[in-house]
Amino acid sequence: QVQLVESGGGLVQPGGSLELTCAASKRIFSFGTMGWYRQAPGKQRELVASLTLGDKANYADSVKGRFTISRDNAINTAYLQMNNLKPEDTAVYYCNHRLGVVDSWGKGTLVTVSS
């Protein structure tokens, strides 16, 4: 099974930016759909953004215009650029890859937005 490792989380002030990175152990982003999810304390995990094989991007309404999902198939890496961060964006962010019925998850990276 593929391994996904997220990085780039941390503490940032409101209005700031972070870029999350998801590194895959295999060449998988050329296939299937990859996505970023997040889970805030006491809340269910939710989809933040997804990117299909045809590079069609979808975003949660709460992050549209602020977050950008992308990937570099050549280096098996996906990204989530997050701008104008808000306190409500505080959560653990998870990288996901889905191909058919196979779901792969990273262990997550914590993003804290606070002054």
C-alpha positions in Angstrom: 0.0 0.0 0.0 1.1 3.5 -0.7 2.5 5.7 2.0 1.4 9.3 2.2 3.4 11.8 4.4 2.1 15.3 5.0 4.3 18.2 6.1 4.1 22.0 6.3 1.7 22.5 9.1 2.4 24.9 12.0 1.2 28.0 13.8 0.3 31.0 11.7 -1.5 34.2 12.5 -4.8 35.1 10.9 -4.4 36.3 7.4 -1.2 34.4 7.0 -0.3 31.6 4.6 1.0 28.0 4.7 1.7 25.4 2.1 1.1 21.8 2.9 2.9 19.1 1.1 2.0 15.4 0.6 4.7 13.1 -0.5 3.7 9.7 -1.8 5.9 6.6 -1.7 4.7 5.5 -5.2 3.8 7.1 -8.4 0.1 7.4 -7.7 -1.0 10.9 -8.3 -1.0 10.2 -12.0 -4.0 8.0 -11.3 -7.2 8.4 -9.3 -8.2 11.4 -7.2 -6.2 13.0 -4.5 -7.6 15.2 -1.9 -7.0 17.2 1.3 -9.3 16.7 4.3 -9.3 18.3 7.7 -10.6 17.5 11.1 -11.0 20.1 13.8 -11.3 19.2 17.4 -14.8 17.8 18.2 -15.8 17.8 14.5 -16.0 15.3 11.7 -13.4 15.0 9.0 -14.4 17.1 6.0 -13.2 17.4 2.5 -11.3 20.6 1.9 -10.2 20.2 -1.8 -9.9 17.4 -4.4 -8.1 17.1 -7.7 -9.2 14.5 -10.3 -7.1 12.8 -12.9 -8.2 15.4 -15.4 -7.0 18.2 -13.1 -10.5 19.3 -12.2 -10.3 20.9 -8.8 -13.1 21.1 -6.3 -13.2 23.1 -3.1 -15.3 23.3 0.0 -17.2 26.6 0.0 -15.4 27.7 3.2 -12.0 27.7 1.4 -12.9 28.8 -2.1 -10.7 31.7 -3.3 -8.2 31.1 -0.5 -6.9 27.6 -1.0 -5.3 26.0 -4.1 -4.7 22.3 -4.6 -2.1 21.1 -7.0 0.2 18.1 -7.7 3.5 17.3 -9.4 3.3 13.8 -10.8 7.0 13.8 -11.6 8.0 13.8 -8.0 4.9 12.1 -6.5 4.0 15.2 -4.5 0.8 17.1 -3.9 0.3 20.5 -2.4 -2.3 22.6 -0.7 -1.5 26.4 -0.7 -3.5 28.1 2.0 -3.8 31.9 2.0 -5.7 34.3 4.2 -6.0 31.7 6.9 -8.7 32.1 9.5 -9.0 30.7 13.0 -11.7 28.4 11.8 -9.1 26.7 9.5 -7.4 25.3 12.6 -7.4 21.5 12.2 -5.4 18.4 11.4 -5.0 18.2 7.6 -4.9 14.9 5.9 -3.8 13.9 2.5 -5.9 11.3 0.7 -5.6 9.3 -2.5 -8.5 7.3 -3.9 -8.4 4.8 -6.8 -11.5 2.8 -7.2 -12.3 1.3 -3.8 -8.7 1.8 -2.4 -8.3 4.7 0.0 -4.9 5.8 1.2 -4.4 8.3 4.1 -1.5 10.1 5.6 -1.2 10.6 9.4 -1.9 14.3 9.1 -0.3 17.6 9.9 -1.6 20.2 12.4 -2.4 23.7 11.3 -3.1 26.2 14.0 -4.4 29.7 13.1 -4.1 32.0 16.1 -2.9 35.4 17.1 
